[in-house]
Amino acid sequence: MPKHFAKNTVIRILLLLSLWAPNVLAAQNTWPEFVWAAQQTQLSPSPAGLNELPQRIALLIKQGKKTQAQAELAAALPALLHTPQQPSFSALQPWIFAWDWTHPLQQAQQAAVAAKQWDNAYWLACVLADYHLQNGDLTAAQNHLEQASFADDKSPAGEYASVLQGVLLQKQKKHRAAAARYEKIPPTSPLYLTAQINLASVNIRQDWWADAINYIQTARSKQDKQQTELGNHLLMTLGFIQLKSGFYRDATATFKQITQQSQYARRAALGLGLSLLEQKKYPEAARIFEHLKAAATVDMATVDSYFLVAVVAQNRQNTAQNQETIALYKNAIAWYEAQLLTLAQVRGLALTLSQPQDLTRLKTAWEQLPLRPAHVQKLIERQLEFWRWKVLLPAAVTPNLHAELERELTDVLMQNLEENHQALTAYLSNSRYGLANSYDKKH
């Protein structure tokens, strides 16, 4: 087993996970209108003012009161759309995107154009472009960015448009052109940190590690002292670069700074384990990988760790422990094979989604897979929402809407299943190779 496997393959996975952003096919306009109309029947005035509304919505969702949160945000949205550049709107924007409320955004943008309120019109065009970029619809994003292209480059809307244009260019693999867009953002802009992070990702994609570190360090020097998810993201990316560059002690220190509550915590633990493995601190690395294996919820850190714990044992170069290595590789092979069986089950369930009980069974099985992107979860929840609200829909709309939602879900789900298959089969193949190599050493 090549010792550099963990460094060259697993680290690459770690990078992709640290930079990953979800992609979703855009929904038809009928869907946001349907959700919007359904929610209008139960709107209630929000007890919180617009400035306090983001905290209010977050609290309601944490309490499991999603419907009430949607109703209160829907009631407040018309007022928010009068001043879309305010921090309160930006704070609520992720929920607006998550619930696909593009129809009111489009109406507000058209009204701003008609009233010649150009700052609002350009800003809302950027918001819509942002939505479509996150959902993977690059054509729609480009159309809205063309509308925003008339904004002054030095205005807030112009800076927002420059960042989004950079993201679009990156998705088109035009990294140098993207960098030119990000470099337009001045240090005084609220989007400066985002631009610096994106510049780092541009340099990483081109293997310009030193420049990437400079951008990350600049961003870290500008952020608040309080540790945030932005800070965790910066540390995650910096830790990967240090690991890739062979600065294992620095990577160890960086990964340890990521907070335990962060969405990056398990990936940071994986990076920490790899750093320790490269420093030949085998017991510490093994404990981390065993801990990641034991998690109740399977993810890519689990997939990595079944293989890596065997790699640790093999790298100890202790003939007496060769039997342990063989047992660990066998355990990994059995686990990957079981995951592939679950994958085949999900693939079978995905072929028939004509009834809500079919979708429920699919959701339960899919949640056992390691790669579960948010955009797939979103489409499954959207389909379930369709069944819950179906009784309120006009009969003429139901068949076409159902067919469109099912097509979207099937297309994205099949792509996700293929990604799971590639990851699992790659690790299964490497585990089989590792097992054969261990048997050779035994004899």
N, C-alpha and C positions, 0 to 999 in steps of 0.2 A: 504493500500500500504506500503510494507516494506521500511523504510527510507534508508536501506543499498543498495537498488537496484542500484541507480546511482553509488555507490562506487564499487559494485562488478561486475556489468554487463557492464555499459557504460565505466568504466575505462578500463576494459579488451579490449573493442573495441578500445579505444584510444591507448592502448599499441600496439595492432596488427597493427593499422594504422601507428603508429610511427616507427615500425620496418619492415613494409611491403616492400617487393621487388617483382617486377613483374615476372611472369613466362609465358613463351611462348613456344609453340611447335616449334621445329626447322624447317625451310623451307627446301625443297629439293634443292639440288645443282643447279638444272636448274634455280631456281628463281634468285639467286644472279648473275649467268652468264647472264641471260636475262637482268637484270637491268644494269649490267656492260656493256654489248655490246650495249645496247640502248644509254647509256650515252656517249660512245666513239664516237658516230656520231656527237656530238656537243661540244667536249672538246675545251676549250680556255685556254691559259696560264693565270695563276693567277697573278694579278698585285702585290700581296703581297709575301714576302719571306716566307719560311717555319715557321720561328719563329712568324711571324705576321698572319699566316693563320688562327689559331683558332679564333682570333678576327674578321678577315675578314668573315669567314663562319658564325659566330654568327650574324654579322651585316646583311649579305645577307638574312638570315632566318628571322630576325626581320623585314626586309623590304618586306617580302613576296616573295623573289626571291630564292625559294628552288631549282629550276632546275639549276640556275646558280651556286648556292652553291655546288650542287652535281657535276657539271661539273668541277669546279675549284678544288675540293677535289680529284676527280678522276684523274685529270691531275697531281696533286702533289703526289698522293699516291705511285707511283713507287719509287720516291726519298725518301719518308718518310720510306718506308719499308727497305731501306738499313741501317737505324739506328733506329730500332723500340723502343729502350730503351730511346730515347730522350724525353724531356718534351713535345715538340710540337706534337709528335705522341700520347702520352698519353692524351693530351688535345683534340685531334681530335677523339680519340677512341669512345666516345659515339655516334658520328654521323655515324661512320663506322658501329657500331653495329646497330644503328637505321635503316640504309639503307640496312642491311644484306649483306654487302660486304665481305663475308667470302671467296669467291673464290680467290681473289688476296692474301688474308692472307695465305691461304693454299699453293698457289703456291710459295710465298716468303719463307714459312717455309720449304717446300721441297727443294727449291734452297739452303737455308742456310745449310740444312743437307748435300746435295750433295757437297757443297763447304767446309764442315767441319767448318763452322762458328757457333760453338756450342752455344755461348752466344746468338746470334740472334735466332738460332733454338729453344732453350729452351724458350726464351722470347715469341716468336710467338706462341709456343705451349700453353703457359699460356694465351695469348690473346684469342686464340681460345677456350680454356677451360672456360675463363671468359664469352665469348659470349654464350656458351651453358649453363652455369650455370644460366645466366640471362634469357635465353629462356626456362629453365626448362628441358632441355635434359641432365639428369644426366649421362647417359651412354656415350654419346659423350664427355662430360666434363671429365669423368674419363679416357677415352682413351687418350685425349690430356695431361692430368696431368701425366699419366704414361710415356709419352714421355719427359715431363719436369722433371721427378723424378731424372734424372741423373745430374741435375744441383747442384752445390755446395750450401749447405744450406745457406752459408753466402754471396753468390752472390746476385745481384738484382733479377735475374731470380729465384733463390732458395727461396728468401723471398716471391716473388710474388706467387710461387707455394705453399708455406706453407699456405699463407692466403687463396688461392683458395681451397686447400685441406680442410682447416677448414670449409669453407663455404659449401663444398660438404658434409662433415660429419654432419654439423648442419642440412642440408636438409634431411639427413638420420636419424635425431634425435639422433645422437651420440655426445652429447654435451660435455662430458668430453674429448673425443678424440679430438674434435674440439679445445677445450681450450688449449690442449697441443701444437697444431700447432700454435695458435696465440701467445703463450708465447715464441716461438722461435724468434719472431721479436724483434730486439734490438731497443732501443730508437733513435739510429742514422739513422734508416731506414725511407725512405719516407712513408712506409706503416705502421709505428708504430701507428699512430692515428687510422687508419682503424682497426688494430688488437685490440686496446684497446676498441673501440666501439663494435666490435664483441664479445670480452670477456665480456663486460657488458651485451650484449644480451644473451649470454650463461648463465650467472648468473641469469638474469631475468627469463629465461625459467625454471630454477630450484628453483625459489623463494628465491634466495640468494641475498636479497636486499642490505645489507650492502656492500658486495663485489662488487656488480654492481655499487653502488655509488662511491666506491673507483676508479674503472676503469674509470668512466666518469669524475671524478674530475682530475685524472691524464691526461686524454686526453685534458681536458679543459685548464690545466696548460701548455700544450705543444703547443696549437694552437696559431696562430697569434692573435694579439689584435683586428684586423679588424673582424667585425662580418660577418661570411660566412654561407652558408647552412650547412656546417659541424658543425659549432657552434650552429646553430638553431636545428639541429638534436640532438646534445648532450643535449641541454636545454630541448627539447621535452621529451627525455627519462628520464632525471633527474626529470623533473616536474611530470611525471607519477609515478615514484618511490616514490617521496615525497607524492603524493596524495594517493597512495596505502598504504603507511606506516602511514598515519594520520597526516603528517606534512603539514597542509593545508595552513598556512601562508607562509611557505617556498615555497610551490607549486605555490601559487599566485604570489610571487615575481619572480619565475623562468619563468612561462608562460608569464609574462609581458615583459620579456627581448627578446622574439622572435620577429624578425622584421616583420612589417606589409606586406612587399613585399615577405616574405618567402612562400614557398609551404606548410609550416606547420602552417601558420597563423590562418586558421579557426580551425584546430585541437587544436592549442594553446588556442584560444578563448573558445572552448568547455571545455578544461581542466581548464581554469580560472573560467568559470561558475560553474563547479563542485566543485572547491575549495571554491568558495564563498557560494555555496549551503551548503556545509558541515560546514561552519562557521556561518550559519544561516543569511547570508547577502542576504535576499531574493529579495529585490528590484533590487540590482546590478546584481544578478544572472539572474533574469527574463529579465532584459534589454539585457543581452548578448544573451540569448537563443532566444528572440524575434528577435534580429538582425540577428542571424544565420538562423532563419526561413525565413526571408524576402529576402534572397539572390536570385538573378535571376537564378543562376545555382544550381541545386539540387545536394547535395552530402551527405555523411553519417553524417556530422555535422547537416545538415538540418533534416535528419531522427531522430537523437538523440534529437534535440531541440523541435520538436513537442511534444514529450513525456515529456521531462524534464521541459518545461515551465508549464505543468500541475502538475508535481511533486512539483515544487516550490510552486505553489498555494496551493497544498494540505498540504505541510509541514508548512504553516503559522499557522495552528491550529486555524484559525479564522472562527467560525461558520457562520458569516455573509458573508464570502467570499466563502462559499461552492458552491454557484450557479456559481461563476466564474470558480471554479475547474471543475464542471460538464461541463460547456461550452467548456473549453479548452480540456478536454478529448474527447468530441464529435467532436471537430474540428480535433483533432489528428486522431481519428478513420476514419473520412471521408477522410482525406488526405491519410492515409495508404491504404484505400480501393481504392481510385483513382489511387494510384501508382501501386497497384496490377493489376488493369485493364490495365494500360499502359504496364505492364510486360507481360500480356497475349497477348496484341497486338504485342509486339516484338517477343514473342515466335512463334506466327502465321506467322509473316513475315520471320522469320529465316528458315522456312520450305521450302521456294522457293527462291533461289538466282540465278536463271539461266539467268537473264537479269540485265543490269546495273541499270535500274530504280527500280528493286526490292531491290538492295543493297542500293540505295540512300534513299528509304523509310525506310529501316531497320536502316540505320545510323541515320536518323532524329529522329526516335522513340527511339532508344537505348540511344541517348544523353540526354534523359529526365530521365533516371534511376539514382539512387543514387550511385551505385557501378559501376564505369566505369574504370576498370584497363587499364593502358597504353597498355598492350599487346593485349587486344581485339581491341582497337582503331587501333593499328598497323596492325592487320590482316585485319580489314575492309579497311583501307587505301591501303593495299597491293592488295586486291581484286579489288578496284577501279582503282588502277594503272594498273592492268592487262587489264582492259577494255580500258584504254586510250592508251596502247601500243600494243594492240592485233594485229593491222594492220601490225606491223613490225615483228611479230613472224612467223616462218615457220609454214605452215598449219599442218604439221605432229606433231608438238609440242603442238599446242594450246589445243586440247581436254584433253590430259593427265595433262597438267599444270593447266588448269581450274579446272578439277576434284580434283586435289590434293589441290589446294588453297581453294576450296569450302569446302572440307572435314576438313581441318585444322580449318577454320573459324567456321564451324558448331560445331565441337567438343568443341572448347574453348568457343564459345558463349553460348552453352547449359550449360556448367559448370558455367559461369558467371550469367546466368539467375537463376539458382538454388541458387546461393549465394545471389542474390538480393531477391529472394522469401523467403529464410530463415530469412534474416534480417527484411524484412517488416512484415512478419507474426509474428515474435517474438514481435516486437513493437506493432503491432495491438492487439495481445493477452494481453500484459501488459496494454495497454490503456483501453481495455474492462474491465480488472480486476480493474484498477484504477477507472473507471466510476462506476462499481458496488459497490466498497468500498465507494465512495463518496455518492451514493444514500443511503447506509446503515447509514452513518453519518447524512444524512439529515433527516432520519426518526427515 
